[in-house]
């Protein structure tokens, strides 16, 4: 089979530095030109070409490759015409950016080596261009280590044949291979080897390749360090070819824009100001362009910069002739800044920009969709009306696409009322009628709209449609539900008042697991789905609900250990199950809660995952579980949990410190212990001891609930004598000094003292003849820190 080689080369759209290679495949050894572009190889598609874009789409290419490998198994069978086809075929396979394509490129290369080099043929023979193609093919396919193996082969072969030495294009291709995988560290090592051991003289484009890699992953500090290195090398070697150009600085700004570094917006403003000043003074050859200003706007928007700061950059750009019509990046950056801003009027300003673009004939569907997104961020009725009006305008201009529908559906879904849910599903139907295929996120948005307005059955129907599409439909156009689909329905059932809510939540969860086991990896249960199921069971407070929730928890951990789910349960989820035991009323709730704490600490130490570290809420839930049981010794068990928490903090196992709730829960366990004299004596000692430890801890002090609980403990555990009255008076004084005298505190004090003792404590003026105390008449400083004082609601206390 023969190929139209000229047509193939034309189709490939080769970069300028490779055109010579393709045009002279049969020529003698030839080096890749030293000058390179930042992107080493580009293969733009030609829609008019008869060649397919993928190997499986074009049988002629596959047949030609097979035929070439079969007819040229020996040097004698390798005709000049056959040799003529190797390079363009390798180019075509490399263009596919697939593993299969890279394997075909390497197979063709190996065939050339075996047949030509081993046979001793000198003209023609594989040159570095063939090896460079293989490096690039593996890099584009996402296998940098395989690309590195080809590069190492070139370096070994170049020891005996210098024409096979890697060139700048080869090394740049290798850097791009690592960069595609986000491995900028390995890409940097390739640049280092170019500088130190390859014998090549590096130029600015080599550094810009790595700089673009840093920008891609938002490594702003590494990018800035590289620019400084370029400047330093330029000065040391007096080589202007290493001087950062406008592309370098634009890429540096882009790196800051994509980073999560604090102060990124401020740093971008500094770089931009420096570029402007140096250009105006003649030190820098290039004037900042649209990309410079658009990246600066993006950086400020992502760092929480104000719209005033963003508009200042826009104003500076406009003053340099870089207005809306000058550069598509400019309008796009500004529109996105408004779309993502929470500032008042930002969506209106985005639409004003859109109207200007319309007037200049520059409005694209992307611009319209960005303004739709701006209205989505507002999330109110007015924004919905404005979005609908814009959508209608887009419809009349035939500019509505799948993103437009998805955005408007999400706007309605977020309102949470039935009318909006109806409109969301109407839009979904309209989308399908327009021949647009909704994605799973769109389907999930409509499901969310129905669950939020309480119509769970409608959401159920949409999920079943997706399930049928997966199980019965063809791969093309199939919409498979994902974990969010199932979790959305689970959350709807869990929050509903349906008497079968727990069963329906669990049944949905089991459907998700079945879907995952059938090969839909997007339906893999995650932490949120497990938490939704556990919380549904816990909130039901049905008999045995705590035990069922704990079973799910252990099942989740086992699934994690088997690799069936990506993350283990976290401390928050375990705490919710402990809380379920606390509220269960089970006689053994204290032991079961403490067992879960032991298990959590065990897997935290085994896994070393921060999310498994128990926090103050975890410990407080266990203490509260003991406090609510009806068992002898519960006060001692609750205090032991508090002591353990303190010890774990002091030894560095956990970072949480006991808060007021932890201490208060221990005192509460004492206040309502079993009515046994020995039990009450021990509980009184623990309550006083815990209170004193709380005061001495230097952490969060007693709050209004602590004081109220302590008074209850003194009232319940001490005989009604002067000693008890003195103790309560001491607590009252501390409570008043701290501004924590609350309604509940006063009620408990009144129930513990006689009238004379109460008058001595609060004064006769605030107590009526009927024995009622007006809390609003006591000194305001006594209750300044209570919740009642903060809400300023008058409360009447009756004796």
C-alpha positions in Angstrom: 0.0 0.0 0.0 1.4 3.4 -1.0 0.6 6.7 0.7 0.2 10.2 -0.8 3.1 11.5 1.2 2.7 15.1 0.3 -0.9 15.1 1.4 0.0 13.4 4.6 2.6 16.0 5.5 0.1 18.8 4.6 -2.5 17.2 6.8 -0.2 16.9 9.7 0.4 20.7 9.7 4.0 20.3 10.9 5.8 23.0 12.9 8.2 25.0 10.9 11.2 23.4 12.5 10.1 20.0 11.3 9.0 20.8 7.7 12.5 20.2 6.5 12.5 16.7 8.1 9.2 15.8 6.4 10.3 17.1 3.0 13.6 15.4 3.1 12.9 12.0 4.6 15.5 10.3 2.3 18.2 12.9 2.8 21.4 12.4 4.7 21.9 13.1 8.4 20.2 16.3 9.5 20.0 18.0 12.9 16.8 19.5 14.3 17.3 23.3 14.0 18.6 24.9 17.2 15.7 27.4 17.5 12.6 25.9 19.0 9.1 27.0 20.0 7.8 26.7 23.5 5.4 24.0 22.4 7.7 21.5 20.6 5.2 19.7 18.3 1.8 20.8 17.2 -0.5 18.9 14.9 -3.5 21.0 14.1 -6.4 19.2 12.6 -7.4 19.9 9.0 -11.2 19.3 8.7 -11.0 19.0 4.9 -8.5 16.2 5.2 -9.7 12.6 4.4 -7.4 11.3 7.2 -9.0 10.4 10.5 -7.9 11.9 13.8 -7.6 8.5 15.6 -5.8 5.3 14.5 -9.0 3.3 14.5 -10.7 5.9 12.3 -8.5 5.4 9.3 -7.9 1.9 8.0 -5.6 3.2 5.3 -3.0 4.4 7.9 -3.2 1.2 9.8 -2.9 -0.9 6.7 0.0 1.2 5.5 1.8 0.8 8.7 1.3 -3.0 8.7 2.3 -3.2 5.1 5.5 -1.2 5.6 6.6 -3.4 8.5 5.8 -6.6 6.6 7.5 -5.6 3.2 10.7 -4.2 4.8 11.6 -7.0 7.1 15.1 -7.1 5.5 17.4 -4.5 4.0 16.9 -6.1 0.6 13.1 -5.7 0.8 13.4 -2.1 2.0 12.7 0.0 -1.1 13.4 3.7 -1.4 9.6 4.3 -1.6 9.1 2.3 1.6 11.7 4.3 3.4 10.0 7.4 2.2 6.9 6.5 4.2 8.5 5.9 7.7 8.7 9.5 8.9 5.2 10.8 7.9 3.7 7.6 9.3 5.6 8.2 12.6 4.3 11.7 12.6 0.7 10.6 12.1 0.8 8.1 14.9 2.5 10.6 17.2 -0.2 13.1 16.5 -2.8 10.8 18.1 -1.4 11.4 21.6 -2.4 7.9 22.6 -0.5 4.9 24.0 -1.3 2.9 20.8 0.1 5.7 18.7 3.3 6.0 20.7 3.8 2.2 20.5 3.5 2.3 16.7 6.0 5.2 16.5 8.5 3.2 18.6 7.8 0.0 16.6 8.6 1.9 13.4 11.7 3.3 14.9 12.9 0.0 16.2 12.2 -1.5 12.8 14.5 1.1 11.2 17.2 0.3 13.7 17.0 -3.4 13.2 16.8 -3.4 9.4 19.0 -0.5 8.4 21.6 0.0 11.2 22.2 -3.7 11.7 22.5 -4.2 7.9 25.1 -1.5 7.7 23.2 0.8 5.4 24.5 4.3 5.7 22.1 6.1 3.3 19.4 6.7 4.4 19.4 6.0 8.1 17.5 7.1 11.2 18.6 10.5 12.5 17.8 12.3 15.7 14.5 13.5 14.2 13.1 9.9 14.4 14.1 9.5 18.0 12.8 12.9 18.9 9.4 12.0 17.4 9.4 8.9 19.6 10.2 11.0 22.7 7.4 13.4 21.8 4.9 10.6 21.1 5.4 9.0 24.5 5.2 12.4 26.2 2.0 13.3 24.5 0.5 9.9 25.4 1.3 10.6 29.1 4.2 8.2 29.6 7.2 10.4 30.5 9.4 7.5 31.7 9.0 5.8 28.3 10.0 9.0 26.7 13.0 9.2 29.0 14.0 5.7 27.9 14.1 6.9 24.3 16.1 10.0 25.3 18.7 7.8 27.1 18.9 5.6 24.0 19.8 8.6 22.0 22.4 9.7 24.5 24.0 6.2 24.4 24.0 6.1 20.6 25.5 9.5 20.2 28.7 8.3 21.8 29.5 6.6 18.5 27.4 8.8 16.2 27.1 12.5 17.0 24.2 12.9 14.5 22.0 11.0 17.0 22.7 13.3 19.9 19.6 14.8 21.4 18.9 18.4 20.3 17.1 21.3 21.9 13.8 20.0 20.3 14.4 16.6 21.9 15.0 18.0 25.4 12.1 20.4 25.1 9.9 17.5 24.1 11.1 15.6 27.2 10.4 18.6 29.5 6.9 18.8 28.0 6.4 15.1 28.7 7.0 15.7 32.4 5.1 18.9 32.5 2.0 17.2 31.0 2.0 15.0 34.1 2.6 18.0 36.4 6.1 16.8 37.3 7.9 20.1 37.1 10.8 18.8 39.3 11.8 16.2 36.6 11.3 18.8 33.9 13.7 21.1 35.7 16.3 18.4 35.9 16.1 18.0 32.1 16.8 21.8 31.8 19.7 21.4 34.2 21.2 18.6 32.0 20.9 20.9 29.0 22.9 23.5 30.8 25.6 21.3 32.2 26.1 18.1 30.2 24.4 18.2 26.8 26.9 20.5 25.0 24.0 22.7 23.9 23.9 26.5 24.5 20.5 27.1 26.1 18.3 30.0 24.9 15.3 31.7 26.3 12.8 29.3 24.7 14.3 26.4 26.7 13.6 28.3 30.0 10.1 29.3 28.8 9.2 25.7 28.4 9.8 25.1 32.1 8.3 28.4 33.0 5.1 27.4 31.2 5.1 24.1 33.2 5.3 26.0 36.5 2.4 28.3 35.3 0.3 25.3 34.4 0.3 24.0 38.0 0.4 27.3 39.7 4.0 27.1 41.1 4.5 30.8 41.2 7.5 30.9 43.5 9.4 28.4 41.4 8.5 30.4 38.3 9.8 33.6 39.8 13.0 31.9 40.9 13.5 30.6 37.3 13.0 34.2 35.9 15.6 35.4 38.3 17.9 32.6 37.2 17.5 33.7 33.6 18.3 37.3 34.4 21.4 36.2 36.4 22.6 34.0 33.5 22.1 36.7 31.0 24.3 39.1 33.1 27.0 36.5 33.9 27.3 35.2 30.3 26.5 38.5 28.7 24.1 36.6 26.5 20.9 38.5 25.5 19.4 35.2 24.2 18.7 34.4 27.9 17.0 37.6 28.7 13.4 37.1 29.8 11.0 38.4 27.1 7.3 39.4 27.3 6.3 35.7 27.0 8.4 35.0 30.1 6.8 37.7 32.2 3.3 36.9 30.9 3.8 33.3 31.9 5.2 34.4 35.3 2.0 36.5 35.9 0.0 33.5 34.8 1.8 31.3 37.3 0.8 33.7 40.1 -2.8 33.9 38.7 -3.1 30.1 39.0 -1.4 29.7 42.3 -2.9 29.6 45.8 -0.1 31.7 47.3 -1.2 34.4 49.7 -0.7 37.8 48.3 -0.7 36.7 44.7 -2.8 39.6 43.6 -0.5 42.1 45.2 2.6 40.4 43.6 1.0 40.5 40.2 0.3 44.2 40.5 4.0 44.7 41.4 5.2 42.8 38.4 2.8 44.6 36.1 3.8 48.0 37.4 7.5 47.1 37.0 6.9 46.0 33.4 5.1 49.2 32.6 7.8 51.4 34.2 10.7 49.6 32.6 9.0 49.7 29.1 8.4 53.5 29.5 12.0 54.1 30.6 13.3 52.1 27.6 14.8 49.2 29.8 12.3 46.6 28.5 11.7 46.2 24.8 8.1 45.0 24.9 5.0 46.8 26.0 2.6 44.7 28.2 -0.1 43.2 26.0 -3.6 41.9 26.4 -2.4 38.6 27.9 -0.3 40.6 30.5 -3.3 42.6 31.7 -5.8 39.7 31.5 -3.6 37.5 33.6 -3.2 40.3 36.1 -7.0 40.7 36.3 -7.4 36.9 36.8 -4.8 36.9 39.6 -6.6 39.7 41.4 -10.0 38.1 41.0 -8.7 34.7 42.4 -7.0 36.4 45.3 -10.1 38.2 46.5 -9.0 41.6 45.0 -11.7 44.3 45.0 -13.5 45.2 41.8 -11.9 48.7 42.2 -8.4 47.2 41.9 -9.5 45.1 38.9 -11.1 48.0 37.2 -7.9 50.0 37.7 -6.0 47.4 35.8 -8.7 47.5 33.1 -8.4 51.3 32.9 -4.6 51.1 32.5 -5.0 48.5 29.7 -7.7 50.6 27.9 -5.4 53.7 28.1 -2.8 51.6 26.1 -5.3 50.8 23.4 -6.1 47.3 24.9 -9.8 47.7 25.2 -12.6 45.2 24.5 -11.8 44.8 20.9 -8.1 44.6 21.1 -7.7 41.2 22.7 -10.2 38.4 23.4 -8.4 37.5 26.6 -9.1 41.0 28.0 -12.9 40.9 27.8 -12.9 37.2 28.9 -10.8 38.0 32.0 -12.9 40.9 33.0 -16.2 39.1 32.5 -14.9 36.2 34.6 -13.8 38.6 37.3 -17.3 40.0 37.5 -18.9 36.5 37.3 -16.9 35.3 40.3 -17.3 38.5 42.3 -19.6 38.8 45.3 -19.5 42.6 45.0 -22.8 44.4 44.7 -23.7 45.1 41.0 -21.0 42.8 39.5 -23.5 40.8 37.4 -25.0 44.1 36.1 -21.5 45.3 35.1 -20.8 42.0 33.4 -23.9 42.5 31.3 -22.9 46.0 30.4 -19.6 44.7 29.1 -21.5 42.1 27.1 -23.7 44.8 25.5 -20.6 46.7 24.5 -19.2 43.5 22.9 -22.5 43.1 21.1 -22.3 46.7 19.7 -18.8 46.0 18.4 -19.8 42.6 17.0 -17.4 40.8 19.3 -19.9 38.9 21.6 -19.3 35.2 21.6 -21.3 32.4 23.1 -18.5 32.2 25.8 -19.2 35.8 26.7 -22.9 35.2 27.0 -22.4 32.1 29.1 -20.0 33.9 31.4 -22.7 36.6 32.1 -25.2 33.8 32.8 -22.7 32.4 35.3 -22.5 35.9 36.9 -26.3 35.8 37.4 -26.1 32.3 38.8 -23.7 33.5 41.5 -26.4 35.9 42.8 -28.9 33.2 43.5 -32.1 35.2 44.0 -35.3 35.8 42.1 -34.2 38.9 40.4 -31.0 37.3 39.1 -33.1 34.4 37.8 -35.3 36.7 35.9 -32.3 38.5 34.4 -30.7 35.1 33.5 -34.0 34.0 31.8 -34.1 37.3 29.8 -30.4 36.8 28.7 -31.1 33.2 27.8 -34.0 34.2 25.6 -31.7 36.7 23.8 -29.1 34.0 23.3 -31.8 31.7 21.9 -32.8 34.3 19.3 -29.1 34.6 18.2 -28.7 30.8 18.1 -25.9 31.1 20.7 -27.3 28.6 23.3 -25.2 25.6 23.9 -25.1 22.8 26.5 -23.3 25.1 29.0 -26.1 27.7 28.7 -28.8 25.2 29.5 -26.7 23.7 32.4 -26.1 27.1 34.0 -29.8 28.2 33.8 -30.9 24.9 35.2 -28.5 25.3 38.1 -29.9 28.8 38.7 -33.4 27.4 39.1 -32.2 24.4 41.1 -30.7 26.7 43.7 -33.9 28.5 44.4 -35.5 25.4 46.1 -39.1 26.0 45.2 -41.5 23.9 43.1 -41.9 26.5 40.3 -38.2 26.6 39.8 -37.9 22.8 39.8 -40.6 22.6 37.1 -38.7 25.2 35.0 -35.4 23.2 35.5 -37.0 20.1 34.1 -38.6 22.0 31.3 -35.1 23.3 30.4 -33.8 19.8 30.5 -36.4 18.7 28.0 -35.7 21.7 25.8 -32.0 20.9 25.8 -32.7 17.4 24.5 -35.1 18.8 21.9 -32.3 21.0 20.6 -30.2 18.0 20.1 -27.9 18.8 23.0 -26.8 15.9 25.3 -27.0 16.8 29.0 -24.2 15.6 31.2 -24.6 14.0 34.6 -24.0 17.3 36.4 -27.1 18.8 34.6 -29.2 15.8 35.6 -28.0 16.1 39.1 -28.9 19.8 39.2 -32.5 18.9 38.2 -32.6 16.2 40.8 -31.4 18.7 43.4 -34.2 21.1 42.4 -36.8 18.5 43.1 -35.3 17.3 46.4 -35.0 20.8 47.7 -38.7 21.5 47.2 -39.6 18.1 48.8 -40.6 16.3 45.6 -38.3 13.3 46.1 -40.3 11.1 43.8 -39.5 13.4 40.8 -35.8 13.2 41.6 -36.2 9.4 41.9 -37.6 9.2 38.4 -34.6 11.1 36.9 -32.2 8.8 38.7 -34.0 5.7 37.3 -33.8 7.2 33.8 -30.0 7.5 34.2 -29.8 3.9 35.6 -31.7 2.6 32.6 -29.5 4.6 30.2 -26.5 2.9 31.8 -27.8 -0.6 31.9 -29.6 -0.7 28.6 -28.3 2.1 26.4 -25.3 2.2 24.0 -22.1 3.8 25.0 -22.8 6.8 22.7 -25.1 9.3 24.4 -25.3 7.3 27.6 -25.7 9.3 30.8 -24.5 7.3 33.8 -25.3 8.4 37.3 -22.4 9.2 39.5 -21.9 9.3 43.3 -23.5 12.8 43.4 -26.6 11.6 41.7 -27.2 8.9 44.4 -26.1 11.2 47.3 -28.5 13.9 46.1 -31.4 11.4 46.3 -30.2 10.0 49.6 -30.0 13.4 51.1 -33.6 14.1 49.9 -35.0 11.0 51.5 -32.9 11.5 54.7 -34.4 15.0 55.2 -37.9 14.1 54.2 -40.8 13.2 56.6 -41.5 10.0 54.8 -42.0 7.2 57.3 -39.8 5.0 55.2 -37.1 7.6 54.9 -34.3 5.5 56.4 -35.1 2.5 54.4 -35.3 4.5 51.2 -32.0 6.2 51.9 -30.3 2.9 52.5 -31.9 1.3 49.4 -30.6 4.2 47.3 -27.1 3.6 48.8 -27.2 -0.1 47.9 -28.2 0.8 44.3 -25.2 3.0 44.1 -22.9 0.2 45.3 -24.5 -2.1 42.7 -23.9 0.5 40.0 -20.2 0.8 41.0 -19.8 -3.0 41.0 -21.2 -3.1 37.4 -18.3 -1.0 36.2 -19.5 2.6 36.7 -16.4 3.9 38.5 -18.1 7.4 38.9 -20.6 5.8 41.2 -18.0 4.8 43.8 -19.4 5.6 47.2 -17.5 8.4 49.0 -17.3 9.9 52.4 -20.3 12.2 51.8 -22.5 9.3 50.7 -21.6 7.2 53.7 -22.1 10.2 56.0 -25.5 10.8 54.5 -26.5 7.3 55.2 -25.2 7.3 58.7 -26.8 10.6 59.6 -30.1 9.4 58.2 -30.0 6.4 60.5 -28.8 8.4 63.5 -31.4 11.2 63.1 -34.3 8.7 63.0 -33.7 7.7 66.6 -35.4 4.4 65.9 -34.7 1.4 68.2 -31.3 0.1 67.3 -30.4 3.1 65.1 -27.0 3.7 66.8 -26.0 0.0 66.3 -27.0 0.2 62.6 -25.0 3.4 62.2 -22.0 1.8 63.8 -22.2 -1.2 61.4 -22.2 1.1 58.4 -19.2 2.9 59.9 -17.2 -0.3 60.3 -18.3 -1.4 56.8 -17.0 1.8 55.3 -13.6 1.3 56.9 -13.4 -2.3 55.7 -14.3 -1.1 52.1 -11.5 1.5 52.4 -9.0 -1.2 53.5 -10.1 -3.4 50.5 -9.6 -0.4 48.1 -13.3 -0.2 47.3 -13.5 3.4 48.4 -10.9 6.1 48.2 -11.1 7.6 51.8 -11.7 6.2 55.3 -14.3 7.5 57.6 -13.2 10.7 59.3 -13.5 11.8 62.9 -16.6 13.9 62.2 -18.4 10.8 61.0 -17.3 8.7 63.9 -18.4 11.5 66.2 -21.9 11.5 64.7 -22.2 7.8 65.5 -21.0 8.4 69.0 -23.6 11.1 69.3 -26.2 8.6 68.1 -25.2 6.3 71.0 -25.5 9.3 73.4 -29.1 9.9 72.3 -30.1 6.3 72.1 -31.1 5.8 75.7 -29.3 2.4 75.6 -28.1 1.3 79.0 -24.7 0.5 77.5 -24.3 3.7 75.5 -21.4 4.9 77.6 -19.4 1.8 76.9 -20.3 1.7 73.2 -19.3 5.3 72.8 -16.0 4.8 74.6 -15.3 1.7 72.4 -15.8 3.8 69.3 -13.3 6.4 70.7 -10.8 3.6 71.3 -11.3 2.4 67.7 -10.9 5.8 66.3 -7.7 6.4 68.1 -6.4 3.0 67.0 -7.1 3.6 63.3 -5.8 7.2 63.5 -2.5 6.0 64.8 -2.4 3.1 62.3 -3.3 5.2 59.2 -1.7 8.5 60.2 -4.4 10.5 58.4 -5.2 13.9 60.0 -8.9 13.6 59.2 -9.1 10.7 61.6 -7.8 12.6 64.6 -10.5 12.9 67.3 -11.3 16.5 68.3 -13.0 18.1 71.2 -16.4 17.3 69.9 -15.5 13.6 69.7 -14.4 13.6 73.4 -17.4 15.6 74.5 -19.8 13.2 72.8 -18.3 10.3 74.7 -18.4 12.2 78.0 -22.1 13.1 77.3 -22.9 9.5 76.5 -21.6 8.5 79.9 -23.5 11.5 81.5 -26.8 10.3 80.0 -26.6 6.7 81.2 -28.1 5.3 84.3 -25.1 3.4 85.7 -23.1 3.5 88.9 -19.6 5.0 88.4 -20.6 7.1 85.4 -19.1 10.3 86.8 -15.7 8.5 87.2 -15.9 7.1 83.7 -16.7 10.6 82.3 -13.8 12.2 84.2 -11.5 9.4 83.0 -12.3 10.4 79.3 -11.5 14.0 80.1 -8.2 13.0 81.8 -7.3 10.9 78.8 -7.9 13.8 76.5 -5.6 16.0 78.5 -2.9 13.3 78.5 -3.2 12.7 74.7 -2.8 16.4 74.1 0.2 16.7 76.4 1.9 13.7 74.7 1.3 15.2 71.2 -1.1 12.5 70.0 -3.9 14.9 69.4 -4.0 18.7 69.0 -7.5 19.3 70.6 -7.8 20.7 74.1 -10.8 20.3 76.4 -13.3 23.1 75.9 -16.0 24.4 78.2 -18.4 21.8 76.9 -16.1 18.9 77.8 -15.7 20.1 81.4 -19.4 20.9 81.7 -20.4 17.5 80.5 -18.3 15.9 83.2 -20.0 18.1 85.8 -23.3 17.1 84.3 -22.5 13.4 84.7 -22.0 14.2 88.4 -25.1 16.2 88.8 -27.4 13.4 87.8 -25.7 10.3 89.2 -27.4 7.4 90.8 -29.0 8.2 94.2 -26.5 6.3 96.4 -24.7 8.0 99.2 -21.2 6.7 98.2 -22.0 7.5 94.5 -23.1 11.0 95.4 -20.0 11.6 97.5 -17.7 10.6 94.7 -19.7 12.6 92.1 -19.5 15.7 94.3 -15.7 15.4 94.6 -15.3 14.9 90.8 -17.6 17.9 90.1 -15.6 20.3 92.3 -12.3 18.9 91.1 -13.4 19.3 87.4 -14.5 22.9 88.0 -11.2 23.8 89.7 -9.2 22.1 86.8 -11.3 24.1 84.3 -10.4 27.4 86.1 -6.7 26.5 86.3 -6.5 25.2 82.7 -6.0 28.6 81.2 -8.2 27.5 78.3 -11.8 28.5 77.7 -13.4 29.5 81.0 -16.8 28.5 82.4 -19.9 29.6 80.4 -23.5 30.1 81.5 -24.2 26.4 81.0 -21.2 25.4 83.1 -22.4 27.6 86.1 -26.0 26.3 85.8 -24.8 22.7 85.7 -22.5 23.2 88.7 -25.3 24.7 90.7 -27.5 21.6 89.8 -24.6 19.4 91.0 -24.3 21.2 94.3 -28.1 21.1 94.8 -28.5 17.4 94.0 -25.3 16.1 95.7 -25.2 18.2 99.0 -27.7 18.3 101.8 -29.8 21.5 102.1 -27.7 23.2 104.7 -25.6 26.4 105.2 -22.6 24.6 103.6 -24.5 24.1 100.4 -25.8 27.7 100.4 -22.3 29.0 100.9 -21.0 26.9 98.0 -23.8 28.2 95.8 -23.1 31.8 96.8 -19.4 31.4 95.9 -20.4 30.0 92.5 -22.9 32.9 92.1 -20.3 35.5 92.8 -17.9 34.0 90.1 -20.8 33.7 87.6 -21.8 37.3 88.2 -18.2 38.6 87.9 -18.0 36.7 84.5 -21.3 38.2 83.3 -22.8 34.7 82.9 -26.0 35.0 85.0 -28.6 33.4 82.8 -32.3 32.5 83.0 -31.4 28.8 83.7 -28.7 29.7 86.2 -31.1 31.9 88.2 -33.8 29.2 88.2 -31.4 26.6 89.6 -30.1 29.0 92.2 -33.7 29.8 93.3 -34.5 26.1 93.6 -31.5 25.6 95.8 -31.9 28.5 98.3 -34.6 29.7 100.6 -36.0 33.2 100.3 -33.7 34.8 102.9 -30.6 33.3 101.2 -31.9 34.4 97.8 -32.5 38.0 99.0 -29.0 38.1 100.5 -27.6 37.0 97.2 -29.5 39.2 94.7 -31.1 41.9 96.8 -34.8 42.5 97.7 -35.5 45.0 95.0 -35.6 42.5 92.2 -37.9 40.0 94.0 -41.6 40.6 94.1 -44.1 39.8 96.9 -45.0 36.7 94.8 -41.4 35.6 94.8 -40.7 36.4 91.2 -37.3 37.6 90.1 -37.1 40.0 87.1 -33.8 39.1 85.4 -33.9 42.4 83.6 -33.7 44.3 86.9 -30.4 42.7 88.1 -27.2 44.6 87.3 -26.6 44.3 83.5 -22.9 43.5 84.1 -24.0 40.2 85.7 -25.5 39.0 82.5 -23.5 40.9 79.9 -22.0 37.7 78.3 -25.2 35.6 78.2 -27.1 34.7 75.1 -30.2 36.5 76.6 -28.2 39.7 76.9 -27.0 39.5 73.3 -30.5 39.0 72.0 -31.9 41.6 74.4 -35.0 39.7 75.2 -36.7 40.4 78.6 -37.1 37.3 80.7 -39.3 37.0 83.8 -38.1 34.4 86.4 -40.7 32.8 88.6 -39.9 31.1 91.9 
